[in-house]
Amino acid sequence: WSALPVSVTTTATYKFTTGTTIPDVKSKGDGVVTGLGGAVVSAVLSSDTFYAQDINRTSGIRVHKAYHGVLVGNTVDVGGSITTDGNGERYIEADTVVVVDTGTNGPDPLGLNNKAVGGGQFALQPGVAGGVGVNTIGLLVKAWGTITQVSGSQNDNMLSDGSGANLKISVQPQGILVGNPTPPPSVIPAPDGTYVAVVGVCSCELAGSDIVPVIRVIGVQIVTP
């Protein structure tokens, strides 16, 4: 007689519970399979990237999933692996995204001054250079200030609010103009020196060896005196 061939299949198991929070996920090492339950979608940057956060606005995270199909305001369960990108931002490389509530009211942004954007280290999510206080990477935030530098393409700009910290703001092609949703801006609709309010997700990138904050802008509002 001869032994029959044996096929072994390994299946990832995700734990979808409302008790599995973003801080829990960010505390796990790179490559760990994890599940996130009951997070609210705060921003959709593309067909394969969105941000979700806890309902109490204490923590947020980026999620990658091709053709995810979610909308801002949806409540989702996410299953996949936690990892860290080359800029130091932690995110979930998702295998599955399940919409458990089709709500369309996105969370309110957290208002911050420039110095507070990014914050210090939390769990395995690094903070930004010179950052202190609550880590805001992954959260939907709102900041105010004067555009002090406009790039050639106007997609990347610096924002100054007088706090002594200039903040990079980068417009996303899927963004919407606050209070005027059509058409979506592909550039900052304001010249150098204009005072604006911006809404977007707090991200980070490398500047030399430093991790610095950047707001991925989804809304811009020109503030008039």
Buried (B, 14 or more C-beta within 10 A) or exposed (E): EEEEEEEEEEEEEBBBEBEBBBBBBBBBEEEEBBBBBBBBBBBBBEEEBBBBBBEEBBBBBBBBBEEBEBBBBBBBBBBBBBBBBEBBBBBBBBEBBBBBEEBEEBBEBBEBBBBBBBBBEBBBBBBBBEBEEBBBBBBBBBBBBBBEEBEEEBBBBBBBBEEEBBBBBBBBEBBBBBEEEEEBBBBBBBEEEBBBBBBBBBBBBEEEEEBBBBBBBBBBBBEEE
